[in-house]
Amino acid sequence: MCGIVGVVSDKDINEKLYNGLANLEYRGYDSVGMCFINGSGIDIKKGVGKLHEVNSKINFLGMPGKVGLGHCRWSTHGGVTEENAHPHIDCTSRISVVHNGIIENYSELKEELEKKGHKFCSQTDTEVIAHLIEESMKDGKIEDAVITALNKIEGSYALGVLYSEEPDKLIGARNESPLILGIGENENFIASDVPSILSYTNKIIYLEDKEIAVLTKDNFKVLDLNGNVKTKEIHLINWSAEAAEKGGYEHFMLKEIHEQPVAIANTLNERLRKGEVKFEKEFGLSDDYLKKIKRIVIVACGTSWHAGLVGKFMLEELAKIPTDVEYASEFRYRHPLLDKDTLVIAISQSGETADTLAALKEAKKLGAMTLAVCNVMGSSITRISDGVIYTRAGPEIGVASTKAFTTQLCVLYLLTILLSKLRNTLSQEQINGMITGIRKIPLQLQSVLDEDDEILKCAELYYKKPNSLYLGRGVNFPIALEGALKLKEVSYIHAEGYPAAEMKHGPIALIDNSMPVVFIAPQDIYTYKKVLGNIEEVKARGGIIISVVTEGDAEIPKKSEHTIFIPKTMYTLSSILSVVPLQLLAYHIAVKLGRDVDRPRNLAKSVVVE
């Protein structure tokens, strides 16, 4: 999704803007631009392509200025052209705007502005904002004109605004699209997310919906859309800037796959105490309430939805609570049945996913209690939820989620332990066994990463195959879905995930001697023998069998072209270990195909518009 960075400083800022945009590249984009206030007005340069490509033609780093904005665009309204790239300006060339989001009433506003003589140069909805601010200027200050304009806008936005007549000011605003402030020394920032400015400040303010910020190099203020000053808390970010760098790995995705043992250890740290789970004060839900809930609904998108499916299995199997998992994008459009006895859990790595945020708001409106499982402190979803459990994965830069997913699974496992104890669905001995099992996972995960040579062999043999099938059962059926999604995301190879038993209801027709079939088949007392039967059916039709199995398994390796072993663990924990080989397989295949692993085409890290 589009990215914004803005700086107001006592020094030239071109390098900081450039670096800020470089740190936003993981979000996905098709064009870039920058603007600066200089002595004679606003200087704008922009172009189609990657940041370094456009810079080689127009030299962003040669643009002087102490106040400026940068933007990377992922097209919505209007094609991928230089005219549609941001920044956009008004008729007088005194106002410059960058924008993330969608202005829903832009057609009506544009028609109204054109009748008043405004001339438009692009097909974007964003340009309307620049002209609307121009129309609202009169004798007021830039912030007054922005407020007037925003009160006429319907839709989502994160905005950066410059006005050449007030060259010491930088304006930011947000509604349903993330924007943060960074507070520095003799300089201040606006940005779409923390990693883009973390090299320059770790002091962050999170803007709420329908707030605007007015920044100078020495000061800032935040206003609502009535012009009232808001008091805002400054948050200290404990990530290091180095944590958002590749650290010697070829790609962020590979780095983040290998960070999973540490990320999981951090997620578990201090939450397991003497036979019980204790969350921090942000958890916010009382024991009395948790004992009484009658139903759980999990809302999420993409990889987080797969985590929710694993959570459903845990919560129903162990805590005995009926649990539904909903696509957040569909949830609020079908009149969900919720009440005060329903706990709605929203899962989102970024905490800014537009559909999940909308689903959460709908749940609150209907009277349900809400809990966020999220990786980003202070994000929108965490601020509106009744309670929060943070995953502590650290910054995840690669678009394809890896460590965020496994830490989400760990949080759902911890929540299951807590609920099982409170509701007396498991004995203390069983709970102690669960705690012992999860404590082993970081070390066991490291041994899975050590299987990388076998996984690379699979990639080298099959990276040119145009289709793949991923099959699993029980708690590992969602892992089949996630494995297939990872391959699609980063390699652009068609892949499908299915419950293994459903293979005979259609997908078996696709199997021949050119079809790799990945079985996620750790040993368990439920479905292992059934999966063996499914493997025989694939083998009889010539399919290429790649299996993920438990160490010591003597049966499935005999029937497989390739076998990847994971350590023995509890059945409910096997999903955390079995997904990692699938992440590595997708990564290696994508690299063999020469794909842009960290920034796959058409994808964004956080989908912040519907």
SVG drawing of the C-alpha trace seen along z (x, -y; Angstrom):
<svg xmlns="http://www.w3.org/2000/svg" viewBox="-28 -37 54 85">
<polyline fill="none" stroke="black" stroke-width="0.4" points="0.0,0.0 1.1,-3.6 3.6,-5.1 4.2,-8.6 7.2,-10.2 7.6,-13.9 10.2,-16.0 10.6,-19.5 14.1,-20.3 16.8,-22.9 18.9,-21.1 18.5,-19.8 16.3,-16.7 16.6,-15.2 18.6,-12.2 16.2,-11.6 13.2,-11.6 15.0,-9.3 15.9,-6.8 12.4,-7.1 10.9,-6.1 13.5,-3.3 12.3,-1.9 8.7,-2.0 9.4,0.0 8.3,3.3 4.7,1.9 4.5,2.3 4.3,-0.6 4.4,-1.5 5.6,-5.2 7.4,-7.6 7.7,-11.4 9.1,-14.1 8.4,-17.7 10.3,-20.4 9.6,-24.0 12.5,-26.2 13.0,-29.9 10.8,-30.3 7.9,-27.9 7.4,-24.1 9.8,-21.9 8.3,-18.6 9.9,-15.6 8.2,-12.2 8.2,-9.3 7.0,-5.7 9.2,-2.8 11.3,-1.8 12.8,-4.5 16.4,-3.9 15.3,-3.8 13.4,-7.1 16.2,-8.7 18.8,-7.8 16.8,-9.9 15.7,-12.9 18.1,-12.9 15.9,-13.3 19.1,-13.6 19.9,-16.8 16.8,-18.6 17.5,-21.1 15.0,-22.0 14.3,-21.8 10.6,-20.9 9.4,-18.2 7.3,-15.2 7.9,-11.8 5.4,-9.3 5.4,-5.9 2.1,-5.1 0.2,-1.9 -2.4,-2.9 -6.2,-2.9 -7.8,-5.9 -6.0,-6.4 -3.4,-4.4 0.3,-4.1 1.6,-7.3 3.9,-10.2 0.8,-12.5 -0.9,-10.3 2.1,-9.9 2.2,-11.9 2.7,-14.7 -0.2,-16.7 -0.6,-20.5 -3.4,-23.0 -4.0,-25.6 -1.6,-28.2 1.3,-25.6 1.5,-26.8 -0.2,-23.7 1.3,-20.2 -0.4,-17.0 0.4,-13.3 -2.3,-10.9 -2.9,-7.2 -6.5,-6.0 -9.6,-6.5 -11.8,-9.6 -15.2,-8.1 -17.0,-11.4 -14.2,-12.7 -16.3,-12.6 -18.8,-15.0 -16.1,-17.2 -14.2,-17.3 -17.3,-18.3 -18.0,-21.1 -14.4,-22.4 -14.3,-22.3 -17.4,-24.5 -15.5,-27.0 -12.7,-27.1 -10.2,-24.5 -8.1,-22.7 -7.1,-19.1 -3.9,-17.4 -4.4,-13.8 -7.1,-11.1 -6.5,-10.6 -8.9,-11.2 -5.9,-12.8 -5.7,-15.9 -9.2,-16.9 -7.7,-17.4 -5.1,-20.0 -7.8,-22.0 -10.2,-21.7 -7.6,-23.1 -6.9,-25.9 -10.6,-26.7 -10.7,-26.8 -7.7,-29.0 -9.3,-32.6 -7.4,-34.5 -6.8,-31.6 -3.7,-29.5 -2.9,-26.3 -4.2,-24.1 -7.6,-26.0 -7.9,-25.4 -7.0,-21.7 -9.7,-21.3 -12.3,-23.0 -11.4,-20.7 -11.4,-17.5 -14.8,-18.2 -16.1,-18.0 -14.3,-14.7 -15.8,-11.2 -13.5,-8.2 -10.1,-7.2 -6.9,-9.2 -3.5,-9.7 -2.3,-13.1 0.9,-15.1 0.4,-18.8 2.9,-21.6 2.0,-25.3 4.7,-27.5 3.4,-30.7 4.0,-29.0 7.4,-27.4 8.2,-26.3 5.1,-24.0 4.4,-20.4 0.8,-19.2 -0.4,-15.6 -3.9,-14.1 -5.5,-10.7 -8.8,-8.9 -8.9,-5.1 -5.4,-5.0 -2.3,-5.0 -0.1,-8.0 2.4,-8.6 4.4,-11.5 8.1,-11.2 9.5,-13.7 13.2,-14.5 15.9,-17.0 15.3,-20.2 13.2,-18.2 9.9,-16.4 8.4,-13.8 5.2,-12.3 5.3,-8.7 3.1,-5.7 4.9,-3.5 7.7,-3.3 10.6,-1.6 10.6,-4.5 11.9,-7.0 13.4,-4.8 16.9,-5.7 16.2,-9.3 13.9,-9.0 12.2,-6.4 9.7,-9.0 6.4,-8.2 2.9,-9.7 0.0,-7.8 -2.6,-9.9 -6.3,-8.9 -9.0,-9.1 -10.0,-12.6 -7.0,-14.3 -4.5,-16.6 -1.0,-17.5 0.9,-20.8 4.6,-20.3 7.5,-22.8 11.1,-21.9 10.8,-22.7 7.2,-21.9 4.0,-20.1 0.3,-20.2 -2.5,-17.9 -6.1,-19.1 -9.5,-17.5 -11.6,-18.6 -13.2,-21.3 -9.8,-22.9 -9.6,-21.8 -6.1,-20.9 -5.6,-17.3 -3.2,-16.0 -1.1,-13.2 1.2,-10.6 4.7,-10.1 5.6,-6.4 9.2,-5.2 9.8,-2.4 12.2,0.3 13.1,1.7 16.5,0.8 17.0,-0.7 19.2,2.3 16.3,4.7 14.7,3.3 17.8,4.1 18.7,7.3 21.5,8.2 23.5,10.1 20.6,12.1 19.9,11.8 16.3,10.9 14.1,9.7 11.9,12.7 14.8,15.1 16.0,13.0 12.5,13.1 12.1,16.8 15.3,17.3 14.3,14.9 11.3,17.1 13.0,18.9 13.9,15.5 10.5,14.0 8.6,16.9 10.9,16.8 10.1,13.1 6.4,13.7 6.5,16.4 8.9,14.5 7.4,13.7 4.0,15.0 4.5,18.5 4.7,18.7 4.3,21.6 1.8,23.6 -0.3,20.7 -0.4,18.0 -0.2,14.3 -0.7,11.6 0.2,7.9 -2.2,5.2 -3.1,4.5 -4.9,7.8 -7.8,6.0 -10.3,8.9 -11.3,10.1 -11.2,13.8 -15.0,13.5 -15.8,12.5 -13.6,15.2 -15.3,17.9 -18.7,16.8 -18.1,16.3 -20.3,18.7 -18.7,18.2 -15.6,16.8 -15.5,15.2 -12.1,14.6 -11.9,12.0 -8.8,11.7 -7.5,11.6 -4.9,13.6 -2.2,15.3 -3.9,14.0 -7.1,15.8 -5.1,19.0 -3.8,18.4 -7.4,18.0 -8.3,21.4 -5.5,23.0 -6.8,21.0 -10.3,22.4 -8.9,26.0 -7.1,25.2 -10.0,23.3 -12.6,25.9 -10.4,29.0 -9.0,27.8 -10.9,24.9 -14.3,26.3 -15.5,22.9 -17.4,22.8 -15.3,20.8 -16.0,19.3 -13.4,17.9 -14.6,15.1 -13.1,13.3 -13.0,9.8 -13.9,8.4 -17.2,10.3 -18.0,10.0 -19.8,6.7 -21.8,7.1 -23.8,10.1 -25.4,8.8 -23.4,11.0 -25.1,12.3 -23.1,11.1 -23.9,10.2 -22.1,9.5 -21.3,13.2 -19.3,13.3 -15.6,12.5 -14.4,11.2 -10.7,11.7 -9.2,9.6 -5.8,10.8 -3.6,8.4 0.1,8.1 0.0,4.4 -3.0,3.4 -4.1,1.3 -5.8,3.8 -8.8,1.9 -11.3,4.9 -10.3,6.2 -10.6,2.7 -14.1,2.3 -15.1,5.8 -13.9,4.9 -15.9,1.7 -19.0,3.6 -18.4,6.1 -18.2,3.3 -21.3,1.7 -23.2,4.9 -22.1,5.2 -19.4,7.9 -16.2,7.7 -13.1,7.4 -9.5,8.6 -6.7,7.7 -3.8,10.1 -1.3,7.7 2.4,7.0 2.4,3.2 2.0,1.3 -0.3,-1.6 -1.8,-0.7 -5.4,-1.4 -6.8,2.0 -5.1,2.1 -6.4,-1.3 -10.1,-0.4 -10.1,3.1 -11.1,3.9 -8.0,5.9 -4.7,6.6 -2.1,9.4 1.1,8.3 3.0,10.9 6.5,9.3 7.7,10.4 9.5,7.2 9.4,5.3 8.3,7.6 9.5,6.0 8.9,8.7 5.4,8.6 4.9,12.3 4.2,12.8 6.4,15.4 7.4,14.7 4.1,12.7 2.2,15.9 4.1,18.2 4.0,15.7 0.2,15.4 -0.1,19.1 1.8,19.0 -0.4,16.2 -3.5,18.2 -2.0,21.3 -1.3,19.2 -4.8,17.9 -6.1,21.5 -4.1,22.4 -5.5,19.5 -9.1,20.2 -8.7,24.0 -7.5,23.3 -10.2,20.7 -13.0,23.0 -11.6,26.2 -11.6,28.1 -8.1,29.4 -6.3,30.7 -3.3,29.0 -1.2,31.9 -2.4,31.4 -1.8,27.6 1.7,28.2 2.3,30.5 1.2,27.7 3.5,25.2 6.4,27.6 5.6,28.2 5.5,24.5 8.7,23.8 10.6,26.3 9.3,24.7 12.1,22.1 14.8,24.7 12.9,27.2 12.2,24.5 16.0,24.0 16.4,27.7 13.7,27.3 15.7,24.4 18.7,26.7 16.7,28.8 17.2,26.1 19.5,28.1 16.7,30.7 14.2,28.0 16.6,26.3 16.9,29.6 13.1,29.6 13.1,26.1 15.9,26.8 14.0,29.8 10.5,28.4 10.7,24.6 9.5,24.8 6.4,26.8 3.4,24.5 1.0,26.0 1.2,27.5 -1.2,29.0 -0.8,28.7 -2.8,31.2 -3.2,31.5 -5.7,32.5 -6.9,31.3 -4.7,28.6 -2.5,28.8 -5.1,28.2 -4.7,24.4 -1.0,25.0 -1.7,26.4 -3.6,23.2 -0.7,21.1 1.9,23.1 0.0,22.7 -0.5,19.0 3.2,18.4 4.1,20.1 1.6,18.0 2.6,14.8 6.3,14.9 6.8,17.2 3.6,16.5 3.1,20.3 -0.5,21.5 -1.0,23.6 -4.0,24.7 -4.4,25.9 -7.0,28.5 -8.0,30.8 -6.4,34.1 -9.7,35.9 -11.2,33.4 -8.7,34.4 -11.1,37.1 -13.8,34.5 -12.2,32.8 -8.5,32.0 -7.4,35.7 -8.3,35.0 -5.3,32.7 -2.7,35.2 -0.2,36.6 3.5,37.1 4.2,33.3 2.2,32.3 4.1,31.8 1.8,32.6 3.0,31.4 1.6,33.4 1.7,31.9 1.6,35.1 3.1,35.1 2.1,38.2 -1.0,37.9 -3.7,40.2 -6.4,38.6 -5.7,38.7 -2.2,40.1 -3.4,43.4 -6.0,41.5 -3.2,39.3 -1.2,42.4 -4.1,43.5 -4.2,40.2 -0.5,40.5 -1.1,43.9 -3.8,42.4 -1.4,39.7 1.4,42.1 -0.9,44.4 -1.5,41.5 2.2,40.6 2.2,37.4 5.4,36.1 5.2,36.4 6.9,34.0 6.1,34.7 6.6,32.9 6.6,35.5 7.6,36.2 11.2,37.3 11.3,41.1 8.4,41.6 9.3,44.8 6.2,45.1 5.7,41.8 9.4,41.4 9.2,44.7 6.4,43.2 7.8,39.8 10.3,38.3 11.4,35.8 10.9,35.8 11.3,32.9 11.4,33.8 10.1,31.8 10.7,32.6 8.1,34.5 5.8,32.2 2.1,32.0 -0.3,32.3 -1.7,28.8 1.8,27.4 2.8,29.2 1.5,26.5 4.1,24.0 6.9,26.3 5.4,27.7 4.8,24.2 8.5,23.2 9.6,25.7 6.8,24.4 8.0,20.9 11.5,21.9 10.3,23.9 8.3,20.9 11.3,18.6 13.8,20.8 11.5,21.4 10.9,17.6 14.6,16.9 15.3,19.6 12.6,17.9 14.2,14.5 11.2,13.0 11.3,9.8 10.8,11.8 10.4,9.0 8.1,6.9 5.9,9.3 4.0,7.7 0.6,6.3 0.8,7.0 1.1,4.7 2.3,5.4 -0.7,3.9 -4.0,3.5 -5.3,0.3 -8.1,-0.4 -11.0,1.9"/>
</svg>
